[in-house]
Amino acid sequence: MWLRMLMHLIELQRNQRLKPSELTKVQHKRLRAIIRHAYFNIKFYHEKFKAAEVKPDDIKTVQDLPKIPVTTKSEVRNAFRAKTIVDGKIDLSKCHLARTSGSSGDPLIVVYDEKAEDFQKAVAVRSFLEAGCHFYDKWVAISSPQRAARKKRWFQRLRLLSPLWLSLFDPPEHHIEALRRIKPDVLEGYFSSIWLIARKMREDAITDIRPRVVIGSAEVLTEKAREFINSTFGVEIYDQFGCVEVGRSAWECEEHDGWHMDVDALAIEFVKDNEQVASGEEGRLLYTTMYNHAMPLIRYDVGDLCIPTDEMCPCGRVLPLIKHIEGRTDDFVTTPDGRVFSPIIWTILMRAIPGIANFRIVQEARSKLTVQLVKDSDFSSKTPSQIESAIQKTLGDIQVKVEQMEELPREKTGKIRSVISKVKVK
């Protein structure tokens, strides 16, 4: 509902200018409400709380959350299949079902009812507005074709924050042609896609693509890549952080001095050995969604390592900061004819093929790559040929080998590095 989303946005905009103590009160009120709701309405959490001998009144602040055991991805996946983690009063036909890519393990589904989706969209809109976007900006977003095919929301039908979608599978020269024609105010996309565009612009001495705002997400942005993109477009790129399971969770402001956390939507912990770490220490990131009553996630381990800080941002916003995000760094793949593909395409290609629990791409040479995979219950004798066909359709004449494995090695973050290329991108 448009009015509900607008009211959420007004509140969220106001929250970031509250006094720190007032913001904490907002967070803790929502936290206590979601804990109570989960205990009495979500079978999975009712049983989890009882096993830990925790009652709703035991959780009053974020500091009390370690009393509750961590929720893992496998638990969420199994509980969804068992129909114990979704509120039984929810009509699933009226809900949005978000699916993770599965690049760091098995994909899973998260249910958002209409109220939760409106709140999540308001959180996302706040981060776009704070990056300097305007409601009626001419907007281009580079993403998967599936995302472009989604039904437009009410504000997009009014051409408010309504991107024109470009497929990340298209080569950068096609993106550049579209950008020169559209002349967008805002360019949004995966960092690797934006970097490929910037690289091609440098090669061809193209200087007439000048969006006012450039926003990247979903991948690690190295300082070298950031400087390259900034100098090519003549702007400071904004980094936005989050995941499918909880939506937007942190974002850069104009100071680019860390990521403001959306603590009025999420309880965010950084823990080591189940102890919350101090400012400046590295901890494993745990989320508690405080707005999704259809399928709440409490102390959900997303698998990232981050460093929080007690330092306040010079911008004056009271939303606390993440100082550093330790994410997954994947490689680009180069084809025999010299084309370079973003690592993000692999999660989209593999997600469309049944039978793959998780995977890793290893490129030994331009004309040769190996798909290492762990199969799931949908795997069949056709799966390897489907993988080979999908890759060759996208990348062209390249030799594909499929290897089945019991388990893929993980990085220290617990995630799987999904693309490793031994071919240097020039």
Sequence and secondary structure as in RCSB ss.txt:
>XXXX:A:sequence
MWLRMLMHLIELQRNQRLKPSELTKVQHKRLRAIIRHAYFNIKFYHEKFKAAEVKPDDIKTVQDLPKIPVTTKSE
VRNAFRAKTIVDGKIDLSKCHLARTSGSSGDPLIVVYDEKAEDFQKAVAVRSFLEAGCHFYDKWVAISSPQRAAR
KKRWFQRLRLLSPLWLSLFDPPEHHIEALRRIKPDVLEGYFSSIWLIARKMREDAITDIRPRVVIGSAEVLTEKA
REFINSTFGVEIYDQFGCVEVGRSAWECEEHDGWHMDVDALAIEFVKDNEQVASGEEGRLLYTTMYNHAMPLIRY
DVGDLCIPTDEMCPCGRVLPLIKHIEGRTDDFVTTPDGRVFSPIIWTILMRAIPGIANFRIVQEARSKLTVQLVK
DSDFSSKTPSQIESAIQKTLGDIQVKVEQMEELPREKTGKIRSVISKVKVK
>XXXX:A:secstr
 HHHHHHHHHHHHHHTTS HHHHHHHHHHHHHHHHHHHHHH HHHHHHHHHTT  GGG  SGGGGGGS  B HHH
HHHHHHTT SS TTS GGGSEEEE   TTSS  EEEE HHHHHHHHHHHHHHHHHTT  TT  EEEEE HHHHTS
   HHHHTTSS  EEEETTS HHHHHHHHHHH  SEEEEEHHHHHHHHHHHHHTT      SEEEEESS   HHH
HHHHHHHHTS  EEEEEETTTEEEEE  TT SSEEE TTTEEEEEEETTEE  TT  EEEEEEESS SSS  SSE
EEEEEEEEE    TT   S EEEEEE      EE TTS EE TTHHHHHHHTSTTEEEEEEEEEETTEEEEEEEE
 TT  TTHHHHHHHHHHHHH S EEEEEE S     TTS    EEE S   
